[in-house]
Amino acid sequence: MTSAVRILGIDPGSRVTGYGLVELQNTRTAYITSGCIATGNADLPARLAQIFSGVQALVAQYQPTEIAVEQVFVNRNANSALKLGQARGAAICATVGSDAELFEYAARAVKQAIVGRGGADKQQVQHMVRALLSLSALPQPDEADALAVALCHAHQRTTRKLAMAAAAR
């Protein structure tokens, strides 16, 4: 029997950063908690400070074993991508000092792992996260995205472990 692994998934955003915590025991994944760090309309440095302190508090309270963060993707607006990158950086910096290992996943890889399609929309992700974790209600979009990142990592971790065991035979 292996020990449980707590995985904190983070969906960074400069206005709303989603988080989701799951626990992986062997191949079974259980929901622990999720939510959003809403930063409001403050200036960017103040919002980054809120993200930093919010993620730091989550890490201290729940002591995840591993942390999975969604990577930044650049769409059309470079300024938005830069702000998103700064929010992501604040979230990652908040995990420094914990013993948790950090993993990063592209948004398309997360959607592929959860929905089966890299181009899935937010509603599809919400529905699949709800089904996979047996939640009583749909999580908020940013919360669902963070849980999806955690689930993607749990699936990747389990697949890597099974592949290593098969190769060792």
TIGU-941851 format. One record per residue (C-alpha): residue in one letter; x, y, z. Coordinates in steps of 0.02 Angstrom, whole numbers. Layout:
<drenvos>
+------+--------+--------+--------+
! rest !      X !      Y !      Z !
+------+--------+--------+--------+
!    A !      X !      Y !      Z !
...
+------+--------+--------+--------+
</drenvos>
This chain:
<drenvos>
+------+--------+--------+--------+
! rest !      X !      Y !      Z !
+------+--------+--------+--------+
!    M !      0 !      0 !      0 !
!    T !     69 !    169 !    -48 !
!    S !     47 !    330 !     48 !
!    A !    -73 !    462 !    -11 !
!    V !    -13 !    605 !   -120 !
!    R !    -94 !    776 !   -101 !
!    I !    -96 !    874 !   -263 !
!    L !   -131 !   1060 !   -269 !
!    G !   -186 !   1118 !   -441 !
!    I !   -171 !   1302 !   -482 !
!    D !   -254 !   1396 !   -626 !
!    P !   -167 !   1566 !   -618 !
!    G !   -255 !   1726 !   -666 !
!    S !   -220 !   1909 !   -628 !
!    R !   -400 !   1938 !   -570 !
!    V !   -451 !   1762 !   -514 !
!    T !   -333 !   1620 !   -472 !
!    G !   -418 !   1452 !   -454 !
!    Y !   -355 !   1315 !   -340 !
!    G !   -404 !   1135 !   -315 !
!    L !   -337 !   1004 !   -197 !
!    V !   -356 !    817 !   -225 !
!    E !   -283 !    666 !   -140 !
!    L !   -218 !    519 !   -239 !
!    Q !   -214 !    349 !   -153 !
!    N !   -149 !    215 !   -271 !
!    T !   -260 !    250 !   -425 !
!    R !   -406 !    327 !   -330 !
!    T !   -424 !    517 !   -329 !
!    A !   -527 !    605 !   -195 !
!    Y !   -583 !    787 !   -185 !
!    I !   -516 !    885 !    -35 !
!    T !   -557 !   1068 !    -70 !
!    S !   -560 !   1202 !   -204 !
!    G !   -598 !   1384 !   -228 !
!    C !   -537 !   1549 !   -299 !
!    I !   -422 !   1687 !   -245 !
!    A !   -513 !   1841 !   -311 !
!    T !   -403 !   1995 !   -318 !
!    G !   -533 !   2125 !   -363 !
!    N !   -490 !   2288 !   -449 !
!    A !   -331 !   2334 !   -356 !
!    D !   -176 !   2382 !   -454 !
!    L !    -70 !   2239 !   -521 !
!    P !     62 !   2236 !   -382 !
!    A !    -75 !   2225 !   -250 !
!    R !   -161 !   2084 !   -345 !
!    L !      3 !   1990 !   -361 !
!    A !     29 !   2008 !   -173 !
!    Q !   -145 !   1935 !   -143 !
!    I !   -108 !   1787 !   -256 !
!    F !     58 !   1759 !   -169 !
!    S !    -14 !   1765 !      7 !
!    G !   -167 !   1663 !    -42 !
!    V !    -66 !   1521 !   -118 !
!    Q !     59 !   1528 !     24 !
!    A !    -84 !   1507 !    150 !
!    L !   -154 !   1359 !     52 !
!    V !     16 !   1273 !     49 !
!    A !     38 !   1302 !    236 !
!    Q !   -137 !   1240 !    279 !
!    Y !   -149 !   1086 !    166 !
!    Q !     36 !   1041 !    143 !
!    P !     23 !    968 !    -32 !
!    T !    150 !    838 !    -85 !
!    E !    149 !    898 !   -265 !
!    I !     91 !   1057 !   -351 !
!    A !     30 !   1067 !   -531 !
!    V !     17 !   1236 !   -618 !
!    E !    -59 !   1278 !   -786 !
!    Q !     65 !   1355 !   -908 !
!    V !     37 !   1523 !   -990 !
!    F !    -25 !   1522 !  -1167 !
!    V !    -12 !   1674 !  -1279 !
!    N !   -168 !   1716 !  -1377 !
!    R !   -185 !   1885 !  -1462 !
!    N !   -154 !   2006 !  -1320 !
!    A !     28 !   2009 !  -1264 !
!    N !    -12 !   2125 !  -1118 !
!    S !   -138 !   1998 !  -1049 !
!    A !    -11 !   1858 !  -1069 !
!    L !    119 !   1960 !   -973 !
!    K !     -3 !   1991 !   -830 !
!    L !    -50 !   1807 !   -828 !
!    G !    135 !   1761 !   -823 !
!    Q !    161 !   1877 !   -675 !
!    A !     12 !   1800 !   -583 !
!    R !     83 !   1627 !   -620 !
!    G !    252 !   1683 !   -555 !
!    A !    175 !   1748 !   -393 !
!    A !     85 !   1582 !   -368 !
!    I !    242 !   1480 !   -402 !
!    C !    349 !   1589 !   -287 !
!    A !    222 !   1562 !   -148 !
!    T !    259 !   1375 !   -154 !
!    V !    447 !   1398 !   -130 !
!    G !    501 !   1335 !     39 !
!    S !    377 !   1193 !     43 !
!    D !    437 !   1017 !     10 !
!    A !    312 !   1000 !   -133 !
!    E !    377 !    960 !   -306 !
!    L !    313 !   1075 !   -445 !
!    F !    243 !   1016 !   -612 !
!    E !    180 !   1118 !   -760 !
!    Y !     49 !   1074 !   -891 !
!    A !    -10 !   1160 !  -1049 !
!    A !   -196 !   1203 !  -1052 !
!    R !   -223 !   1091 !  -1204 !
!    A !   -142 !    943 !  -1114 !
!    V !   -255 !    971 !   -963 !
!    K !   -412 !    977 !  -1070 !
!    Q !   -355 !    823 !  -1167 !
!    A !   -328 !    727 !  -1005 !
!    I !   -495 !    777 !   -928 !
!    V !   -615 !    795 !  -1074 !
!    G !   -525 !    697 !  -1210 !
!    R !   -512 !    850 !  -1322 !
!    G !   -377 !    984 !  -1312 !
!    G !   -498 !   1116 !  -1376 !
!    A !   -635 !   1082 !  -1246 !
!    D !   -729 !   1233 !  -1178 !
!    K !   -746 !   1284 !   -995 !
!    Q !   -919 !   1205 !   -975 !
!    Q !   -854 !   1036 !  -1034 !
!    V !   -711 !   1047 !   -910 !
!    Q !   -831 !   1093 !   -770 !
!    H !   -946 !    945 !   -809 !
!    M !   -804 !    819 !   -820 !
!    V !   -722 !    881 !   -659 !
!    R !   -889 !    864 !   -572 !
!    A !   -912 !    687 !   -638 !
!    L !   -734 !    629 !   -605 !
!    L !   -735 !    692 !   -425 !
!    S !   -919 !    652 !   -390 !
!    L !   -954 !    832 !   -339 !
!    S !  -1132 !    880 !   -292 !
!    A !  -1127 !   1041 !   -396 !
!    L !  -1030 !   1116 !   -539 !
!    P !   -873 !   1205 !   -479 !
!    Q !   -843 !   1385 !   -534 !
!    P !   -745 !   1395 !   -699 !
!    D !   -576 !   1444 !   -624 !
!    E !   -599 !   1319 !   -483 !
!    A !   -641 !   1182 !   -610 !
!    D !   -487 !   1227 !   -713 !
!    A !   -376 !   1211 !   -558 !
!    L !   -455 !   1043 !   -512 !
!    A !   -428 !    989 !   -693 !
!    V !   -243 !   1032 !   -678 !
!    A !   -232 !    928 !   -518 !
!    L !   -325 !    783 !   -600 !
!    C !   -216 !    793 !   -755 !
!    H !    -62 !    778 !   -644 !
!    A !   -139 !    633 !   -547 !
!    H !   -172 !    542 !   -711 !
!    Q !      3 !    579 !   -778 !
!    R !     80 !    523 !   -614 !
!    T !    -17 !    360 !   -613 !
!    T !     25 !    325 !   -795 !
!    R !    211 !    357 !   -765 !
!    K !    209 !    243 !   -613 !
!    L !    122 !    102 !   -707 !
!    A !    241 !    120 !   -856 !
!    M !    393 !    112 !   -741 !
!    A !    325 !    -43 !   -656 !
!    A !    293 !   -127 !   -824 !
!    A !    468 !    -83 !   -886 !
!    A !    546 !   -156 !   -728 !
!    R !    469 !   -329 !   -763 !
+------+--------+--------+--------+
</drenvos>
